Structures are given as structure tokens and as C-alpha cells.
Amino acid sequence: MQMKSLKAALFFLMLAALFSCKKETDEAGPEVSFHTPFDNQSFMVYDNVPVSASISDESKITSVSVTLVDVNHIPVHTSVSTSVTSPSMTLSLSYPLDNIHLESGSYALLITASDGKNDSHTYQPILITAVPKALKKVFVATSTSAFQTSLYSIDSTFSSMSLYNSYSGDFIGTSASSYYQQVYLCGNYTGNFSGISLATNAIKFTVAPAVSASPYFTGYYSEDKKNYVARYDETVKGYNYTGNIVYNATANAGYFVRKMTMNNGYLVAEEKSKTSAGKLIVSFYSTGTPEQQVAISQDVVAFCEKDDHSVFVFGNDAGQAVIQLYDRMNNTVWNPYPYALPAGSILSALKIDADTYLFGHSNGTIYKYQYLSGSITTYLSGYTALQLKYDELNNDVYIAEANLLTAVDYPSKTVMHAVPSAENIYDFSFLYNR
């Protein structure tokens, strides 16, 4: 009996020790309770959000931070930490929404609290209204010689062009990044590819050409956050805003890339043979690996993305205007407009929407092409449109002639602005506030 009693006592002691250990094990993070902001309270970008909450833990709190996250709980702004005072504390801080790139929509403030072993995550939904988008400037690339490129700016008054700076070398393309508030210039034979910070007016990075009888840079295409530069050595380099290479692609041997566009994450490029009249349209995966290719006979003037799997190709075949549609999914090129286009060549083209496109013609006419109705009509006469671009924010079509930049309202054709240039206009780009 004594042995049985001893065994029973030992058993209960072991159970007591086991439960004691479980009680001492910390398996939960601190408890968090929001006081402010209120559920779905509205704020504007550049507001300071008052954040207050009660935070407690049975043992200790080692860290507390507040972060703005999107509807998928992915951080989209800075994390703000606060000092820890005790295992039971009241959080009180102002969270700054000082990011001009925040779009209007639903977000949440996330409080992350830790006791050193366990983290807790508590979300409070809020609504944010973005800073209204506005056109700040139009940058215009001009030149009076093959050895110098000038960059002018036109402000919101559209009174005249102001010289921003001049750069040595020739020119193939320009763009402005509204996100990073930078402008880019790309040369051809002698000009650099450079990124210029508008905050400091200083060159942020430069890629210099190796000058020879052949062009060094052969094509330039830009999205707001990435620039694609084609070279005669058969490569395409993608650069970010700091000048670091973030993309690499290689053309077919003996070919180089000229015109480019993006189509649902694929780079679509026109490749030209170095030794013959051969031309291809090639699509590349996002990794830079070639996907497929198809032969074409026209010289591409402009690509205009129609949808996620097809791109309009505006150009000229032996000097005669051609409109084709490249179906990337089926790797085919076909003529959606089966009739003869006006005699002469296409100089420029732009997309208004998935059905409507404008193209400048050498006969001094800007035509409207509508895909669904299969119609081509005169949109404007009397403009030799060397460049066409669309300011979607203000519904303005910009027309660059040799020495004049004109903005007309779409679709009314009302002239909104007309700014002359003493130098030959090569290209231009829009800079927005965000």
C-alpha cells in the first residue's frame, strides 16, 4: 500500500509540474485594442493620422510599430516604431501619410506588438484620398546640330519654352518619370544615355557610347519606372531610376532592336538585320528570354498596345503607310484594315483607347483609325505630325511639328496651346506631379 501511495504521489507531482510548465509557457503575443482612428475613417494624403491604442502583455512588451498596409495586408508605406514603457501601455502617435504616390482607396493601419517571443498583428481599416494628379511640365528635346541636344521645359502656363540644359551628342529618345521626378535622354551615335534628377538638376547616372561608324544606341523605350535601351551590339538593357541594369535581352545574331513596347509583361521589339532588309517582330519573356518571332516587311514607326495579347504596328513598307496587328498569343501579323491607305508614309501614331488610334501622315493630315468599324477618317488637317502623344489626364492630343508643339482637346479638336520652338523638335514627354 505504501508503494502504491508513493507511486500515486509521484504521479500527481508530475502532473502538477507539467501543468505548471504549460502555465508558464508564453504562447500569445500582446493584446492590442485600437482607440483611433475609427473604423474606415477617411484621410487625405499628407494628413497625419492620430493613432492611439491600448497594448498589454502578461509578461513584457519589447517592441511596437505602426505600418500602413493595403487590402492584401502588404506594407505600402513606412513603419513607425515607438518606445515601450511597460507591459501595459497606451500607444499615442501621429502616423504621417507623406507619400504622394498613395492612391485613393481602402487601406489599414497595422500595429505589430512583440513580447520578444510572440508577435501580434492588429489591423484598423481606413480610407485614403490621393493627391489629385496634375500635369506639371512638358519636356521637349530639340537640336540645332548633330552634336548637341537641348532639353526645354514648358510649365503649366504654356507661354513659352524655357531652356533646361544642353548636352553634348546626338539623340534618339527622351522620357520623364513622374514617379521618380526624373528626365531621361538617350543618344544614338555620340550622345549618352543619362538620367537627370529634377530635384537637384544634376545628372544621376550616365551610360556613355563607344563612338564608331555604327550607332551605339539603336532604340529607346520607357515606362514610368523602367527604361529599355537597345544597342547595336544586339542587346537590350533595362535600367531603373538609379541607372542599375534590371533587365537583359539579346536579339537574334546579326540583328539589332529599334522600336519597342511592353505587352502584358512581355517586351515586344522590332529587330533589323545588320546586313539585309530583313526585319522581325520578337517577343521576350519578362526574364529577357526570347519567346517567339515573326517576319515583317515594314519599318516600324510606332507600336500601340491594343490589349493584353496584341499590339498595333504602324509603319511603312517601301515608303507606303501600313497598319498591321501583331497577335502575340498566336505569333501572327495581319492587316486589320484591308484597304489602301493614303499615298505616303506614317510619321507617328498614338492610342486613344483600345478601339481608337491617331496617326500622323506625310501628306499633312492626322487620321483617326477605328478598329471595330474598320474606318479611317480625317481627324485634323494641316499638321505634319512628327510626334503624337496623348495626355490622358486632360484629354489633350499633343502634336509635335518641326518647330511647333500644339495641344488640341480630344475629341473636339479645339486648340488648347501652341508653343513655337526656335530649334528642331525631336521628341517630348509629360511630367506629372506623381
Secondary structure as GFF3:
##gff-version 3
##sequence-region A 1 434
A	DSSP	alpha_helix	2	24	.	.	.	ID=ss1
A	DSSP	beta_strand	31	36	.	.	.	ID=ss2
A	DSSP	beta_strand	41	44	.	.	.	ID=ss3
A	DSSP	beta_strand	48	56	.	.	.	ID=ss4
A	DSSP	beta_strand	63	69	.	.	.	ID=ss5
A	DSSP	beta_strand	75	82	.	.	.	ID=ss6
A	DSSP	beta_strand	88	96	.	.	.	ID=ss7
A	DSSP	beta_strand	105	114	.	.	.	ID=ss8
A	DSSP	beta_strand	119	129	.	.	.	ID=ss9
A	DSSP	beta_strand	135	145	.	.	.	ID=ss10
A	DSSP	beta_strand	148	154	.	.	.	ID=ss11
A	DSSP	beta_strand	162	168	.	.	.	ID=ss12
A	DSSP	beta_strand	173	177	.	.	.	ID=ss13
A	DSSP	beta_strand	182	186	.	.	.	ID=ss14
A	DSSP	beta_strand	193	197	.	.	.	ID=ss15
A	DSSP	beta_strand	202	207	.	.	.	ID=ss16
A	DSSP	beta_strand	217	222	.	.	.	ID=ss17
A	DSSP	beta_strand	227	231	.	.	.	ID=ss18
A	DSSP	beta_strand	235	239	.	.	.	ID=ss19
A	DSSP	beta_strand	245	250	.	.	.	ID=ss20
A	DSSP	beta_strand	255	263	.	.	.	ID=ss21
A	DSSP	beta_strand	266	273	.	.	.	ID=ss22
A	DSSP	beta_strand	279	284	.	.	.	ID=ss23
A	DSSP	beta_strand	290	296	.	.	.	ID=ss24
A	DSSP	beta_strand	299	307	.	.	.	ID=ss25
A	DSSP	beta_strand	310	317	.	.	.	ID=ss26
A	DSSP	beta_strand	320	327	.	.	.	ID=ss27
A	DSSP	beta_strand	332	334	.	.	.	ID=ss28
A	DSSP	beta_strand	346	351	.	.	.	ID=ss29
A	DSSP	beta_strand	356	361	.	.	.	ID=ss30
A	DSSP	beta_strand	365	370	.	.	.	ID=ss31
A	DSSP	beta_strand	375	381	.	.	.	ID=ss32
A	DSSP	beta_strand	387	391	.	.	.	ID=ss33
A	DSSP	beta_strand	396	400	.	.	.	ID=ss34
A	DSSP	beta_strand	404	409	.	.	.	ID=ss35
A	DSSP	beta_strand	415	420	.	.	.	ID=ss36
A	DSSP	beta_strand	424	432	.	.	.	ID=ss37
###
